[in-house]
Amino acid sequence: MGKMLTAKDVQELLDVDRSTIYRMAESGRLPSIKVGRQWRFPADQVEEWLVAQSAPVVSPLSLNNRDDDDLLSKLPVECVQLIQDTFAKALGVMVIITDMDGRPVTELSNPCGLFEALSNTPVLWQRCIDHWRDMAVDLSLEPRFEEGYLGLLCSRAYIRIGATLQGMVFVGGIAPDDWPPSPEKIREIAADLDVDFSLFTNHVEDIYMMDEAEQAHVLSLIQPVADVVSHILNERIVLMRKLDQISRITAV
């Protein structure tokens, strides 16, 4: 028989009351064996159970030059992508999560027609990444809109692990008051992207229109969404520490 943990061991791993451990054992929600009047917990099965509570997933985006300790390696992307998709559709905006260098960690949710029409051009993504990185340098904590590369409004909120800034939630695709851009500006962007002028003009109205109140509503929700992602990250780090502890106990 492998290493067995006591209720006290499991309590320290899960950081819950002893009574909760017993209820989970009684209901079968936690791998356990009752020996007389005492509960014992197979260490290998508990470890598998902990892993199953937050199984790591592979990001849908494949980006080069990433470190093992970057946001992508820490984030349960599939879970966060679902939250992001829901938020984007509910508010009628584009949403994406990036690291602090502006590199995407999630797939873009709810792209407007203009962005989608131009999104096959690598230059567009690089221009956006450059702009997102520049926005990370501005450490203003209050989300606000500013014009992005295509002239559409975007804003961001910070994702934190503890007190450290780890990434950003961006919303965008919203038309400013002076939309659409002048023909000269459109030609400049089209030339930079190496696309036909008509590709831009054919989709110039395929963007998100919002009045001042609607924009304010979106701004009020960006940081709460980023806080949810921060909470998920911090909880996952706690779980990884618990897995490390159980590995050490098992190895004894």
Steps between C-alpha positions, in 0.01 A plus 500: 500500500629849414548797727189587705416852614320593819206738518740760637730458196209549261368792701832678458504426127145622436496775763149411618344398831552144624123450499494583129761230437285245681185601309685470168627156602154385613340615174769342284612833355854447633704179456500338844497177701348456845714294735295435813381846598784683326511631145813452291566648156714328231761762408521402132122514456474832682769639273307385191183651645672836556635503144152428366360807678710728279648307211739712291399562139689600190446849366317524165761756395848385407751781550877478488761627746303439817659423836392211719399753767281724284127559529417238238660225709301603810157562352228232457427640155194291413318611815597866459411494129142404588474790745650737244266383220196550721606847608572606142164384368306645793648847455540497123874567490819324395699352790846348525746423781870572457815479706678819607686509167169520314524144364163321478435222749140430398325503165320819402133487604219659300710681236324777314461458124773750414760333718398155380534607136854627562611241757677273250773763457792438740578871500166577668572266789848640545368857503241400760758323714723809486209719609396263780860495627504879501177504699662277763758770567226746594439387857173688541275267702175650371394341167439757228455490126763604249530451127684194373678435172184484287356806671255301712472551875661251737565479872676268741506382861783324683520135606695450823664212683530631852629855456676424170353602164491190278274585207217710361140466388428711192165602355465673165335528161296806603460798266614842624285809448683598180461163328562413217860604435580731212572340160863609541528318834337187356745502207789535744385200705423292189847571362661405832301173509558441127128449434258654253347831600157349431550225761501766769223715351271200442507423874539850642150484652548147639606625840334545840306822556444612859374817660672659798295308758570166331871576486500589869324170578770305314777690679343421837520125433850461354683495834251260666558255213877539542453441874321171426797387288736612778302293751518192277876543462559544872283199585689287250832602651369396844397164353842448344661566836273241659595248233864571574436441869325169439786391272742570782286304746474209257875495448571464872 
